[in-house]
Amino acid sequence: MKTWLTDLAGENLVQPDTQMNGRLPAIQPEAQALVDKWVQTFNAGRVADLTHFYASDARIVPPGRPALVGPEAACGFFADIRAQGFRDYVVDLGDMFNKDLSLVASGRWALRGPGSGGVLQLYEGNWLNVFVPGPAGWLIAVHMWN
């Protein structure tokens, strides 16, 4: 049985609903599923597969750094994060709303990584993604966090 979830690169991703008015509570589980798949992909170390989550002109806005453009730039950034020893990324989808045909989602994130003296430390903050409809599901157009 077909659902809004579709298979892209072996992962279930959310199929966009372009008739979203009044549907936010109904699509929240699908948005959470998309966020969860991104997290699973990152945590599995499959950073090259993260390209499937981003629009071709996506903007990735890391804290304190210039914006990066495109899926390959995003993957390079996250590959560097993994190479530095950051792991165990988790997110909580806290809020979402639609704007025209886009979906804006935000919440909290946490990640373990090297701290002073090489001891693992917990880092955490807020995140925001803007999703746009793509040919096979929602794609990240803007990904930012602090």
C-alpha atoms as an extended CHARMM CRD file, in Angstrom:
* protein
*
       146  EXT
         1         1  MET       CA              0.0000000000        0.0000000000        0.0000000000  PROA      1               0.0000000000
         2         2  LYS       CA              1.4020000000        3.4020000000       -1.0050000000  PROA      2               0.0000000000
         3         3  THR       CA              1.6220000000        6.0890000000        1.6440000000  PROA      3               0.0000000000
         4         4  TRP       CA              3.2120000000        9.5320000000        1.7240000000  PROA      4               0.0000000000
         5         5  LEU       CA              6.4490000000        7.7900000000        2.5710000000  PROA      5               0.0000000000
         6         6  THR       CA              8.4550000000        6.9240000000       -0.4840000000  PROA      6               0.0000000000
         7         7  ASP       CA             11.6870000000        5.0400000000       -1.0310000000  PROA      7               0.0000000000
         8         8  LEU       CA             14.6770000000        7.1270000000       -2.1270000000  PROA      8               0.0000000000
         9         9  ALA       CA             18.1770000000        5.6720000000       -1.9730000000  PROA      9               0.0000000000
        10        10  GLY       CA             16.9190000000        2.8830000000        0.2690000000  PROA      10              0.0000000000
        11        11  GLU       CA             15.4050000000        5.2400000000        2.8130000000  PROA      11              0.0000000000
        12        12  ASN       CA             11.7960000000        6.0730000000        3.5070000000  PROA      12              0.0000000000
        13        13  LEU       CA             11.3780000000        9.7830000000        2.9400000000  PROA      13              0.0000000000
        14        14  VAL       CA              8.3160000000       11.9550000000        3.2320000000  PROA      14              0.0000000000
        15        15  GLN       CA              6.2350000000       12.6320000000        0.1420000000  PROA      15              0.0000000000
        16        16  PRO       CA              5.2000000000       16.2950000000        0.0730000000  PROA      16              0.0000000000
        17        17  ASP       CA              1.5880000000       17.2780000000        0.4360000000  PROA      17              0.0000000000
        18        18  THR       CA              1.0220000000       20.3650000000       -1.6850000000  PROA      18              0.0000000000
        19        19  GLN       CA             -2.4770000000       20.7830000000       -0.2310000000  PROA      19              0.0000000000
        20        20  MET       CA             -1.2440000000       21.3800000000        3.3210000000  PROA      20              0.0000000000
        21        21  ASN       CA             -3.8180000000       23.8610000000        4.5940000000  PROA      21              0.0000000000
        22        22  GLY       CA             -5.2590000000       22.4660000000        7.7970000000  PROA      22              0.0000000000
        23        23  ARG       CA             -3.0300000000       19.3820000000        7.6220000000  PROA      23              0.0000000000
        24        24  LEU       CA             -0.1650000000       20.2040000000        9.9380000000  PROA      24              0.0000000000
        25        25  PRO       CA             -1.1580000000       17.8060000000       12.7210000000  PROA      25              0.0000000000
        26        26  ALA       CA             -1.5530000000       15.0500000000       10.1290000000  PROA      26              0.0000000000
        27        27  ILE       CA              1.8490000000       15.6270000000        8.5230000000  PROA      27              0.0000000000
        28        28  GLN       CA              3.8200000000       16.0260000000       11.7460000000  PROA      28              0.0000000000
        29        29  PRO       CA              4.5510000000       12.2640000000       11.9580000000  PROA      29              0.0000000000
        30        30  GLU       CA              5.8280000000       12.3010000000        8.3680000000  PROA      30              0.0000000000
        31        31  ALA       CA              8.0000000000       15.3380000000        9.0670000000  PROA      31              0.0000000000
        32        32  GLN       CA              9.3620000000       13.5560000000       12.1420000000  PROA      32              0.0000000000
        33        33  ALA       CA             10.0550000000       10.4980000000        9.9740000000  PROA      33              0.0000000000
        34        34  LEU       CA             12.0790000000       12.6120000000        7.5340000000  PROA      34              0.0000000000
        35        35  VAL       CA             14.0680000000       14.2180000000       10.3510000000  PROA      35              0.0000000000
        36        36  ASP       CA             14.6290000000       10.7800000000       11.9090000000  PROA      36              0.0000000000
        37        37  LYS       CA             15.9180000000        9.3700000000        8.5870000000  PROA      37              0.0000000000
        38        38  TRP       CA             18.3970000000       12.2590000000        8.2840000000  PROA      38              0.0000000000
        39        39  VAL       CA             19.6090000000       11.5610000000       11.8350000000  PROA      39              0.0000000000
        40        40  GLN       CA             19.9000000000        7.8080000000       11.1770000000  PROA      40              0.0000000000
        41        41  THR       CA             21.8770000000        8.4640000000        8.0010000000  PROA      41              0.0000000000
        42        42  PHE       CA             24.2880000000       10.8200000000        9.7900000000  PROA      42              0.0000000000
        43        43  ASN       CA             24.7000000000        8.5200000000       12.8020000000  PROA      43              0.0000000000
        44        44  ALA       CA             25.3840000000        5.5360000000       10.5160000000  PROA      44              0.0000000000
        45        45  GLY       CA             28.2730000000        7.4980000000        9.0070000000  PROA      45              0.0000000000
        46        46  ARG       CA             26.6460000000        7.5470000000        5.5700000000  PROA      46              0.0000000000
        47        47  VAL       CA             27.2690000000       11.2630000000        5.0480000000  PROA      47              0.0000000000
        48        48  ALA       CA             27.4520000000       10.9020000000        1.2440000000  PROA      48              0.0000000000
        49        49  ASP       CA             23.8190000000        9.7440000000        1.3510000000  PROA      49              0.0000000000
        50        50  LEU       CA             22.8080000000       13.0350000000        2.9570000000  PROA      50              0.0000000000
        51        51  THR       CA             22.7500000000       14.5550000000       -0.5470000000  PROA      51              0.0000000000
        52        52  HSD       CA             19.3630000000       12.8580000000       -1.0420000000  PROA      52              0.0000000000
        53        53  PHE       CA             17.8410000000       15.0580000000        1.6690000000  PROA      53              0.0000000000
        54        54  TYR       CA             18.7870000000       18.4500000000        0.1680000000  PROA      54              0.0000000000
        55        55  ALA       CA             17.4450000000       20.5730000000       -2.6730000000  PROA      55              0.0000000000
        56        56  SER       CA             20.0320000000       21.3550000000       -5.3560000000  PROA      56              0.0000000000
        57        57  ASP       CA             20.2620000000       24.9820000000       -4.1680000000  PROA      57              0.0000000000
        58        58  ALA       CA             19.9690000000       24.2440000000       -0.4310000000  PROA      58              0.0000000000
        59        59  ARG       CA             21.6000000000       26.5670000000        2.0700000000  PROA      59              0.0000000000
        60        60  ILE       CA             23.3370000000       25.0910000000        5.0990000000  PROA      60              0.0000000000
        61        61  VAL       CA             23.9900000000       27.7640000000        7.7270000000  PROA      61              0.0000000000
        62        62  PRO       CA             26.3800000000       26.5300000000       10.4350000000  PROA      62              0.0000000000
        63        63  PRO       CA             26.7810000000       28.7590000000       13.4940000000  PROA      63              0.0000000000
        64        64  GLY       CA             29.4510000000       31.4050000000       13.0950000000  PROA      64              0.0000000000
        65        65  ARG       CA             30.3090000000       30.3930000000        9.5300000000  PROA      65              0.0000000000
        66        66  PRO       CA             29.2680000000       31.4780000000        6.0480000000  PROA      66              0.0000000000
        67        67  ALA       CA             26.3780000000       29.6530000000        4.4070000000  PROA      67              0.0000000000
        68        68  LEU       CA             27.2140000000       26.6150000000        2.2970000000  PROA      68              0.0000000000
        69        69  VAL       CA             25.3250000000       26.0070000000       -0.9430000000  PROA      69              0.0000000000
        70        70  GLY       CA             24.2060000000       22.6610000000       -2.3280000000  PROA      70              0.0000000000
        71        71  PRO       CA             23.9990000000       19.0510000000       -1.2090000000  PROA      71              0.0000000000
        72        72  GLU       CA             27.6670000000       18.2960000000       -1.8310000000  PROA      72              0.0000000000
        73        73  ALA       CA             28.7380000000       21.2110000000        0.3780000000  PROA      73              0.0000000000
        74        74  ALA       CA             26.4190000000       19.9360000000        3.1100000000  PROA      74              0.0000000000
        75        75  CYS       CA             27.8930000000       16.4490000000        2.8710000000  PROA      75              0.0000000000
        76        76  GLY       CA             31.4330000000       17.8200000000        3.0060000000  PROA      76              0.0000000000
        77        77  PHE       CA             30.5840000000       19.7990000000        6.1210000000  PROA      77              0.0000000000
        78        78  PHE       CA             28.9610000000       16.8340000000        7.8750000000  PROA      78              0.0000000000
        79        79  ALA       CA             31.7740000000       14.4820000000        6.8090000000  PROA      79              0.0000000000
        80        80  ASP       CA             34.1880000000       16.8800000000        8.5330000000  PROA      80              0.0000000000
        81        81  ILE       CA             31.9980000000       16.8690000000       11.6670000000  PROA      81              0.0000000000
        82        82  ARG       CA             32.0490000000       13.0530000000       11.7330000000  PROA      82              0.0000000000
        83        83  ALA       CA             35.8200000000       12.9860000000       11.1220000000  PROA      83              0.0000000000
        84        84  GLN       CA             36.2890000000       15.2090000000       14.1870000000  PROA      84              0.0000000000
        85        85  GLY       CA             34.5790000000       12.5280000000       16.2990000000  PROA      85              0.0000000000
        86        86  PHE       CA             31.0590000000       13.8970000000       16.6610000000  PROA      86              0.0000000000
        87        87  ARG       CA             28.4190000000       11.1740000000       17.0650000000  PROA      87              0.0000000000
        88        88  ASP       CA             25.0860000000       10.2740000000       18.6380000000  PROA      88              0.0000000000
        89        89  TYR       CA             23.1080000000       13.0910000000       17.0430000000  PROA      89              0.0000000000
        90        90  VAL       CA             19.4960000000       13.3640000000       18.2300000000  PROA      90              0.0000000000
        91        91  VAL       CA             16.7920000000       15.8750000000       17.3990000000  PROA      91              0.0000000000
        92        92  ASP       CA             13.3940000000       16.7630000000       18.7360000000  PROA      92              0.0000000000
        93        93  LEU       CA             10.8150000000       18.1930000000       16.3480000000  PROA      93              0.0000000000
        94        94  GLY       CA              9.2270000000       20.9240000000       18.4330000000  PROA      94              0.0000000000
        95        95  ASP       CA              7.2690000000       23.1510000000       16.0510000000  PROA      95              0.0000000000
        96        96  MET       CA              6.2210000000       23.2930000000       12.4380000000  PROA      96              0.0000000000
        97        97  PHE       CA              4.1260000000       25.4460000000       10.1740000000  PROA      97              0.0000000000
        98        98  ASN       CA              3.5570000000       25.8350000000        6.4770000000  PROA      98              0.0000000000
        99        99  LYS       CA              4.3710000000       28.8780000000        4.4010000000  PROA      99              0.0000000000
       100       100  ASP       CA              3.0290000000       28.7210000000        0.8580000000  PROA      100             0.0000000000
       101       101  LEU       CA              4.2350000000       25.2960000000       -0.3690000000  PROA      101             0.0000000000
       102       102  SER       CA              7.1090000000       25.1020000000        2.1240000000  PROA      102             0.0000000000
       103       103  LEU       CA              7.1790000000       23.4500000000        5.5130000000  PROA      103             0.0000000000
       104       104  VAL       CA              9.1730000000       25.0970000000        8.3160000000  PROA      104             0.0000000000
       105       105  ALA       CA             10.2380000000       22.8110000000       11.1710000000  PROA      105             0.0000000000
       106       106  SER       CA             12.2670000000       23.5970000000       14.2660000000  PROA      106             0.0000000000
       107       107  GLY       CA             13.2750000000       21.9850000000       17.5040000000  PROA      107             0.0000000000
       108       108  ARG       CA             16.2250000000       21.0130000000       19.6790000000  PROA      108             0.0000000000
       109       109  TRP       CA             19.3300000000       19.0040000000       18.8420000000  PROA      109             0.0000000000
       110       110  ALA       CA             22.0550000000       17.2810000000       20.8490000000  PROA      110             0.0000000000
       111       111  LEU       CA             25.3320000000       15.7050000000       19.7830000000  PROA      111             0.0000000000
       112       112  ARG       CA             28.2760000000       14.0650000000       21.5300000000  PROA      112             0.0000000000
       113       113  GLY       CA             31.7750000000       15.0310000000       20.5300000000  PROA      113             0.0000000000
       114       114  PRO       CA             35.2670000000       15.7110000000       21.7530000000  PROA      114             0.0000000000
       115       115  GLY       CA             35.6210000000       18.3500000000       24.4150000000  PROA      115             0.0000000000
       116       116  SER       CA             38.6460000000       19.7050000000       26.1810000000  PROA      116             0.0000000000
       117       117  GLY       CA             41.2120000000       17.0220000000       26.8720000000  PROA      117             0.0000000000
       118       118  GLY       CA             39.5130000000       14.6690000000       24.3970000000  PROA      118             0.0000000000
       119       119  VAL       CA             36.7120000000       13.8140000000       26.8460000000  PROA      119             0.0000000000
       120       120  LEU       CA             33.3090000000       13.3400000000       25.1950000000  PROA      120             0.0000000000
       121       121  GLN       CA             31.0360000000       16.2820000000       25.7860000000  PROA      121             0.0000000000
       122       122  LEU       CA             27.3540000000       16.9250000000       25.0550000000  PROA      122             0.0000000000
       123       123  TYR       CA             26.6280000000       19.8280000000       22.7150000000  PROA      123             0.0000000000
       124       124  GLU       CA             23.0800000000       21.0420000000       22.1660000000  PROA      124             0.0000000000
       125       125  GLY       CA             21.0430000000       23.8490000000       20.6840000000  PROA      125             0.0000000000
       126       126  ASN       CA             18.1800000000       24.8090000000       18.3960000000  PROA      126             0.0000000000
       127       127  TRP       CA             17.7130000000       23.8410000000       14.7420000000  PROA      127             0.0000000000
       128       128  LEU       CA             15.5030000000       25.0140000000       11.8960000000  PROA      128             0.0000000000
       129       129  ASN       CA             14.8090000000       23.4130000000        8.5250000000  PROA      129             0.0000000000
       130       130  VAL       CA             12.7780000000       24.7360000000        5.6250000000  PROA      130             0.0000000000
       131       131  PHE       CA             11.4690000000       21.8940000000        3.4570000000  PROA      131             0.0000000000
       132       132  VAL       CA             10.2750000000       22.2730000000       -0.1400000000  PROA      132             0.0000000000
       133       133  PRO       CA              8.5330000000       19.7310000000       -2.3620000000  PROA      133             0.0000000000
       134       134  GLY       CA             10.9440000000       17.7300000000       -4.4980000000  PROA      134             0.0000000000
       135       135  PRO       CA             10.3220000000       15.1500000000       -7.2020000000  PROA      135             0.0000000000
       136       136  ALA       CA             10.3620000000       12.2400000000       -4.7290000000  PROA      136             0.0000000000
       137       137  GLY       CA              9.5400000000       13.8870000000       -1.3960000000  PROA      137             0.0000000000
       138       138  TRP       CA             10.3260000000       16.7960000000        0.8570000000  PROA      138             0.0000000000
       139       139  LEU       CA             13.8100000000       18.2540000000        0.4670000000  PROA      139             0.0000000000
       140       140  ILE       CA             15.7160000000       20.5430000000        2.7990000000  PROA      140             0.0000000000
       141       141  ALA       CA             16.0610000000       24.0350000000        1.3160000000  PROA      141             0.0000000000
       142       142  VAL       CA             17.5180000000       25.6650000000        4.4570000000  PROA      142             0.0000000000
       143       143  HSD       CA             19.2460000000       23.8720000000        7.3360000000  PROA      143             0.0000000000
       144       144  MET       CA             20.4910000000       25.9650000000       10.2180000000  PROA      144             0.0000000000
       145       145  TRP       CA             21.2710000000       25.5260000000       13.8960000000  PROA      145             0.0000000000
       146       146  ASN       CA             23.0030000000       27.1910000000       16.8260000000  PROA      146             0.0000000000
